[in-house]
């Protein structure tokens, strides 16, 4: 007798979307059998889902018989991303900051307990190899971009505790904030000073300074922009001392 399960079975369009999402996780391609295991579906039904995606140009099959994201899907995704109002406005800002500091610059938005990276620009040489990718996520409470945005939406300790929901906060490094009380105190400091820092709290050896970015509204930030630097090359104090220049670049003002 088949045992009952709490896992909902994928059917129809849900299965096609699950297959598409799984394809995105395998830039080197994925075989049919591996895909069937990943989405917990029979091979014939997964094959039909892949056939539908191939007809739409959203999937393709390489010379080794492995399935990959299709060029049509990538074209649509990039075209949409580059046409976003915030992306169009943020690109010159990222370039100005990247040229000034020779470090990686991020633009990110807040989604729940995470930040989602909407844009990233690395310097031509000497780039830090960070875990962040466009479309990727990191815990908001241990990133400068996340903390500066949380400071605007979590005004008091009750709001912070409700946001945390009683969960233990993830600590990617030993410097990461671990409790709602610590986060509340940090957000209060950020509101007072108008910027946030990440002192090797998300990745060892990497520090960041972030300020809110008002790209689509003068009163509600569309996201935050950060300078992410190797701590030995660009100390956090150097970024804090240069805060007026960072603010001027983000706001579009001139600065010496």
N, C-alpha and C positions, 0 to 999 in steps of 0.2 A: 504494500500500500504506500502511496506517495505521502510523505510527511508534509503537513501544512507549513507554509513559510510566510514570514512577515514581509519579505521582499516583493514589491509589486513587479509583475512581469511586464517587460517592454513590448508594446504592440504598436503597429502602424507607424505614424509619424514620430512617436516617441523613440522607437527603435532607430529610425533613420537619423534623428538628431543625436542619439547616443553614439551611433557609429561615426557621425561627423565629428563630434567632440573627441572621440578616441583617436581619430586620424590626426587631429591637431597635436596630440601628445607624442607622435612618432614621426619626426621630420625625416628619418631614414626609411620610413615605410613600415607596414605591418602586414603579416600574412593573414589569410582568411581564418585559419584555425585559431591563431592567437587573438584575432579580433572577436571571434565567437566566444572565446573564454572571457575576454575582457568585458563584454556586454552581456554575458550570461544568456546567450540565445543560440538556437540551433544554427548550424552552418548554412543550410539552405535559405533560411530567412535572412541571415546576415548577408549572404551573397546577393539576395534580391535588393536589400537596402543599398548595398554598394553599387549595384547596377543602376539604381535610381539616381544615386549621387553622380555616377559617371556620366549618365545621360545629360545631367544638368551642368556638367563641367566642374562639379564640386569635388570630385575624386578622380584619380587616374591610377593606372597600374604601370609600374616601371618594368624594365627589362628582366628583373628577377622575379616578377609575379607578385611583388608586394604593392600594397595600396598606399597612396599618398594623397594629401590635399591637392585638389586641382587648381590650375591657374585661374580659372574663372572665379573661384571662391576667394583666392588671394587678391585678385584684381578688385573685387567688390569691397573686401575688407579694407584694403589700403585706400581706395578711392573715398570710402565713407570716412575713414579716420582723418585723411588729409583735408576733407571738406568741412570738418567740424569747426564752428566759430572759435572755440577756445584753442584748437590746434593751430589755426591760422594766425592767431594773435600771439601765441606763446613761442612760436619758433624763433622769431628775431630776438626775443628775450633770452632764450636758452643759448643762442649763438653768442650774444654779447657777454654773458656770464662765462661761458666756456672759453671764449677768447681771453677774458681778463684773468681767469684763475688757472686755466689749463687742467681743469678737473671735470668730472662728470656732473651734469646738471639734470635734475629731474623735475617733471611736472606731474603731480598726482592729485587724485580726488579721493574723498572719503566715502566708503561704502560699508556701513555697519561697523564691524570691529576691525576692518582692514583698510589699507590704502591701496588704490589701484593706480598703477603708473600709466599715464596717458601719453607721455612723451619722455624721451631720454636722449641726451646728446653727449657723446664721448669726445674728448680732445683727439686731434689727429695722431698724437703720439703720447706715450706714457699713461694711457688710460688705466684706471682701476678696474679690475675684473670683478664687478659686483654681481650679486644674485638677482638684481632687479632686471626685468625685461618689460617692454611695453605690453600692457595687458596683464602683467603679473601682479601679485599681491604680496604684502607684508603686514604683520600686525601693526595696527595704528599706534599703539601705546609705546612702541620702542623705535619709532622713526620720527625724525624731525617734522616731516610733512604731515604725518598723522597727528602728532601732538599739537601742532599749531592749529589744525582744523578741529580737533576735539575740544580745544580750549574755547572755541566759539560756540559749540553746541552742547557742552556739558558745564553749565554755569555754577554748579555747587556739588557738594559731596554726595547728596542724594541722587543727583543725576548720574554721577560717575558710578555709584554702586549699582544703580539700575542698569546702566550700560554694561557693566561687568557681569551682571546676572549671577553673582555668587561663584563664578568660575575662577580658577587659578590663572592668572595672567601668564601667558607664554614668555619664557625668558631665553631668547636666543644666545645671549652672552651673560656673563656674571654681572655686568653693569646694567642690565635691563631692569626696568620697573617691574615689581612682582606683585604689588597689592593695589587695591582700589584707593586706599588711603594715601599711598605714595603718589599715585597718579593724580589724585585731587590736588595735592600740594604742588606738584609740577605744573599742572594746568593753571593754577592760580598765579604762579610766577610768570608763565608765558603770557597770560592776559595783561599782566602789569608791564612787561617789557616789550611785548608786541612781536616776538619771534621765538622760535624753538630751536633747540640743539639736540643732536644725537651724538653723545660722547661714547662711541664704540658700543652702543646699546643694541644694534641690529647685526653688525658684522665686526669682528675684531679687527682693529687697525684702521677702521674707517670712521670718520666723524662727519657730521653734516650740520648745516645751518639752514633753516627754512623760514620763509615769510609767506603770508597769505597772498593769493593772486586774485585780483578783481577783474577778470577778463570779460565777463558778460554782464556784470551788475556792479554798480558803484558801492553797494552796501552788503552784498552777500558774496563771499569768496567762491569762485568757481573751482578752486583747488589751491594748491600750495606749490611753491617752487623752492628747490633746495640745491645748494652746492654740496656735493659729496666728495670728500677728499681723503687721501691717505694721511693718517695722523702725523707721520714722521715728515711728510713733505709740506703739508699745509696744516699747521696746528689749529685747533679749534679757536684759540685766542686770536689768531690772525684773521679768521672769518668774522668773529665778533667785532674786532677792531675795525673791520671794513664794512660793517653793517650798513652805514649810509649809502655806500656805493651799490650794495646788493638791493636795497630798497629802491634806489633811484632807477636801477635797471628794470626791476619788476614793474614799477609804476610808469615807466617810460620817460622819466625826467632825466635831465642832463646832470652829470656828476664828473668832477675832475678825474 
